Amino acid sequence: MKIHRCMKVLGLLMPVFFLMAAFSVPAGRPAAQPGQKNLVLIIDASGSMWGQVEGVAKIAIAKEVLIRLLHDLPPGVNVGLVAYGHRRKGDCGDVEELAALGALNRNALMEKINSLNPKGKTPITFSVQMTAEKLKAMEEETTIILVSDGKEPCGGDPCALVRELRQAGVRFIMHVIGFDVSDEEKQQLECMADAGGGMYYSANNAGEFQMAASKVVSEAQPFGFLEVTATKRGAPFRAHVWIHPEGGKNYLVRKDTGKEGPAVFQLLPGVYDVRVEDFSLPDKPTVRLKSVVVESGKTETIDVAF
């Protein structure tokens, strides 16, 4: 069996990522290991999210965009989910942690998002406070993405709170997406992003919301790609490919190569082990590659000849 590995600059494999900014990674072995990236989504499910944009309810657009966002996240990301205004009308305490920060479980998170039914107020300050309480004991930095279609109506000052929390040593960066907001509402949300060391994005329709969500997640999570091709007698064929964290027994993700092209994995920068199996033969010959380095904004290419 012959194995060929090379590095190439990320091209047109994933066109959507041309719309995204990526963090640079110092030369050499990446410091970030799989599973060390934390992301918390805070979702506005207040009654105003039933308002329409281009004939579609804002909550429907938000659900679709956020679910697509979850599909695009690579293995190894820890994700938490918080929502506000979805249970009771007129209640400034209506904030709920729908999913604690933990290993990415796409199906569970999508189910939680789809179940949201906007009802009440927009207690932004309380939602940030509740989220920060969970992060105080964490050493790793967490990216918070807050989506809102309005400003704080419950008397709090979310901008001041974000600034105080960061000054107190809570390790997070906050990005904010203002969805169909007025200039006055934008001012408060923009202040939060600035105080949180992040970026503010305005979205006035579904397309802008999708682009904003993609950009902010890309900035939060620097991606790399691993491209695996399996050939037999010089021709590509279908083989199983498993990606493991370096030295790990449990795999992160599995895909198949095929006649149409390689298996392409979107991964966090880090070091991985790769297992390729020709399952068409009774003895299932397998190639194992150790310490494969994936860097941000680049594609590591592996060719395995059986």
N, C-alpha and C positions, 0 to 999 in steps of 0.2 A: 504494500500500500504506500502511495506517495502522498505527502501532505505539503501544500504550498500555502504560505501565509504572506500577506503584504498589507501595507497601510495606504489608504487613499483618502483624499479630502472628500467630505460628504457632498455628493452631487445631487442628482435628481431623484434619488430613491424615495424621499419623502418631501414633495414639493411644499407642503404646508409649513415646513420648518424654515423655509426662506422668509416667512413672515415673522419669525421669532428671533429674539436675541438670545445668545447662549453665553454663559460665563466661560472665560478662558481658564485653562488648566496648565499649571507650570509643567515644563518639560520633565520627562522622567516618569516614574511610576506614579499614577494618580493616588493622592492621599485618601480620597473618598472611597469607602468600601460599600458594597451593596447593602441596602437596608438602613442607611444612616440619614436619609432625607425625610424630613417631616413636613407635612402639609395639612393645614386645617382650613376647611371651607365653612364660612359663615354665610348663610343664605337668608335673604329677606323673603318671608312668606306672609307679610302683612296684607291686610285687605286691599291696599292699593295695587297689589300685584295682579288683581283681576282686570285692571285697566288694560286697554288694547293698544298695540303698536302694529300698524299696517294690517288691522283686522284680526290680529291674533292676541290672545291674552298674554300678558308679560310673564305670568307664571309658567305657561306652556312653553314659551320660548326659553326661559331660564332652565326648565327641566331638561329640554332637549340639548341645550348647549352643555350643561353640566354633566349629563350622562355621556355625551360624546367626549368630553374632557377626561372622564374616568377611563374610557376605552383607550385613550392615548397615553395614559400614564404607564411607565415601564414597571416591571417587577422590581421589588425592593423598596418602593416608596411606602412610608407609613402615612396613613390618611385618617383624619378625624372630620366629623361633620356636626355642625351646629346650625339650628334654625330658630327664627323668632317670628312671633305673630301668627302662628299656625294652629293654635289650639283654642284661644279664647279672645273674645272681643273686649277692647278697652282695658286690657291687662298689661301694664308696663313690666310685669315680671314673667311674661310668657316667652321664656327662652329655654330651649331644650338641647342637650347634647344627644344627638341621635346616634352617633357612633364615636366611641372613645378613640383617641389617636392610637393606631395600631396597624398591623400589616394590611396591605391593600386587599379588600374583599369587594370586588366590583359588583357582584350580584346583590349583596346585602346593601351596599351604599345606593345602588340604583333603585332598589325597592324602597328605601327610606325617602329618596328624593321624589319618586313618583307618588308617594303617599301624601305629600304635603298639600294642604288645603287652606289657602290664605283666609284669615279671619280678622286679625286684630291690628295692633299698633306696631311701631318700629323701634323697639328698645335697643338701639345700637350700643349705647354705653354699657348696659347690663350684659349684653352678649359678649362684648370684648372683655369685660371684667371676669365673667365666668370662664371664658376660654383661657385667659391669662393665668387664672388660679391653677389650672391643670398643667401649665407649663413652667411654673416657678421652680420646681425641683429638677427640671431637665437641664442637662449640660449641653445637649445638641441644640442648635438653632432651628426654630420652626418658622416656616412661611405661612402666614395667614392671608387668605384671600376673602375679602368681604364684598358681597354683592348687595347693593341696596338701590331702591328706586325713590328714596326720600331721605330726609334728615331726621335727627333725633327729636321726638315729640314729647319725651318723658322727663324733661328737665335736666338731663345729664349733659356733660361736655365730653363727648367721645375723643375729640382731638387732644384735650388736656390729659385725659386718662391714658391715652396711648403714649404720650410724651413721658408721663410720670412712671408708667410701667417700665419703659425702656431705661429710664434714668435709674430705676431701682434695680436694674440688672436682669430683668426677665428677657431671655434670649429669643427674640422673634423679629421678623420683618413683616410689615403689613402692606399689602397691595389692595387697592380698592377699585371696584368697577361700579360706576354710577350708571344705572340703566334708566334712560328716559327721565332725567332729572332736570330741574330748573337751575338757573344760574345761582340762586341762593342756596339750593340744596348741594350743588356741586362744590360750593365754597367750603362747606363743612367736611364733605367727604374727601376733598383734595387736601385739606389740612390734616386729616387723619393719616393719609398715605405719606405725606411729608414728614409728620411726626414719627411715623413707623418706619422710616428709612426705605420706603418702597415707592411705587409708582401709582399714579391715578390714571384711570382710563375711562373716557366717556363713551357710552354706547347708546345710540338713538334708534337702532333697529336690530333685527336678528343677526344680520351679517356683521355689524360692528361689534355686537356682543360676542359672537363666536371668535372674531379676530382678537378681541381684547382678552378673552379667556385663554386662548392659545398662547398669546404673547406673555401673559403674566405667569402661566405655568411653566413655559419654557425658561423664563428668567429665574424661576424658583428651582427648577430641576434641570441641570445641564445634561443633555443627552449625548450618547454616542451610539454607534450601530455596529452590529456584528453580522457579517454576511457569510453563510456557510453553503458551499456547493459540494455535492457528492457525485462522482463520476465512476462509470464502470466501462472498461474498454473504450475510454475516451468520450463517452456520451453521458450527459446528466441522467440521473435516475432518482427514484423516490427512496429516501432514507430518513430514519428518525433522527432528530437532533435534540439533545437535552442540554440546557444551560444550568450549571450549578454555581453557587458562590464558591470561591476558592477553598478547597478542602472540605466542602460540605457534602453530606450524603443526600440530602433532599434537593431536588431540582427546583429552579425558579419558574421555568417555562419550557415548553416543548413545541416544536414545529417540525414539519416535514419539508425536505427538499423535493424537487420534482423536475420533470422534463421542461416545464415552463420557466424555471429559474431557481435561484437559491432561496434558502430560508433566511429571512432578514429579521433580526431581533433589535428592538429599541431598548437600550439599557442605560442605567446610570453609569457614570465613569467608575471604573473599578477593575478588579481582577477576578476572572471567572475560570472554571473548568468546563470543558466541552466534551460531550459524548455523542458519537455518530455511529449508528447501527444500520447494517444492511439486513433488514428483517425479512427479506425475500428468501434467504437461505436457511436451511434447518439449524445450522450452528450459529446463526446470527452474528457474523463477524463484526467486531466493534473497534472503533478507534477512539482513544481517549487523549485529549489535549489538556495540559495543565498550564495554569498561570497565563491565560490569555488576557492581555491588557486592552481595555476599551477606554478611549479618551473622548472627552467632550468635543462635539462637532466633527468627529472623524469616523470613518468606517474601517474596521478591521476585517479583512477578507481572508477566509480560510477555504482552501480547495483540498478535498480529501478524495484520493483516487483508490478505489477498491480493485 
